[in-house]
Amino acid sequence: MTLYLKYRPAKVEELDLIFVREQLIKILESKNIPHAFLFSGPRGTGKTSAARILAMSINKVKNIDSTDIIEMDAASNGGIEEIRTLREQVGLAPLSSKYKVYIIDEVHMLSIGAANALLKTLEEPPSHVIFVLCTTDPQKLPETVISRCTRVQFTRPSLDEISTKLKIVAKGEKYKISEEDLSIIASEAKGSFRDAIKILEQVIATGVIPKTNDPEGFIALLRSQNTKASLKFIDDLVQNGVNLRTFIEKCVEVLRVELLETLNKDILDELAGFERVYEQSRTTAVAQLPLEVMVIGHTSPSVPLLTKEREAKQGEVVSGDVQIILDKWNEILKVVRPFNHSVEGLLRSTKPVFFDGTNLTLEVFYKFHKDKLSEDKCRAIVEDSVATVLEAPKIVLKLVLGKAQQKEDLAKVAEGIFK
């Protein structure tokens, strides 16, 4: 048996969420049991488990197998026929307990007709029937249904609540672990008792504590424009086995807290960058690549890729006006965003290296990105957006591959020749 099942609460007094536990204890002690409850909150916060425990407590039985505790899953059995059948059955007296308790999970998935049929039962319930409705999306329920229920709000557990649960498990398993290590596990669990206990179970089996990381430190490196140190930081994360998606989540949370505290709008761009990296990390072939691309795009110094000699050979004149683009770059990205989020994301992986008032050259680090930006529709969006911000009559966009990509392409060609 897994530790999560072994240490799953069996009584109301053992529920892990403090607020829920205290609220249900008060209701049970009052001996005035409501005829309908609404348990609402995010997935994984224990709503269904608490509903079963409440049902067992009300009927004073020790297991959920009681014939007087009936469970329904509205997500799969949410049709009006099922609710009509329920309405026909509620009139029957309990077989062995004081109450018949109906637990309806994901109740917001009921059709309008089914919800209306349920409402009629909630309006005039038999005295021996209690409903416990569970949902992750209460706003989809008719207000008339909500108003007839005693509502219990479930929230993500705090770090203290998770740590307390972990202490109980560790003590039960006779495993010694420090407060600091418990805090690390609680933090890694992302607000889930289940995930926290799974991590602890792995720690007990291997003796290895999850690697810590420092999202604040990484954000500081990005802001310091230290490309080399930022890339080294990412490499260290990979070498230490840190889950990069979890690390990105922590960076987003740090920035979110900072945004709410300071109301600094510049943080919005940083948040958008990490959110894009998080989405890209779902499909990338190399786990750290999206983070590395973001680092290069945000920290690389604005040194022209093309030398004056090479530009001259191409009949172009190198101009120092590229700083105009750099100063307006964030504004340009904001103008691009409403037209196409993908184009904005691609631009964040480029670097302006030349501008003479009309001709704009962007260094692109990956051939795929260059090909996408070269498409007529994408090119037009960029050119029009730059022209809008700079109030210029016309902008002509040129895209060049970064040196690293050029070398990689040559290596691939050579590999093909000598195979």
PyMOL commands that set and color helices and strands:
alter all, ss='L'
color gray80, all
select helices_A, chain A and resi 3-6+12-14+18-30+47-59+74-77+80-89+107-109+112-123+138-140+143-146+159-172+179-188+193-206+215-223+227-239+244-262+266-280+289-299+308-313+322-336+341-347+367-374+376-390+403-418
alter helices_A, ss='H'
color red, helices_A
select strands_A, chain A and resi 36-40+69-73+100-105+129-135+150-153+350-355+359-364+396-401
alter strands_A, ss='S'
color yellow, strands_A
deselect
rebuild
show_as cartoon
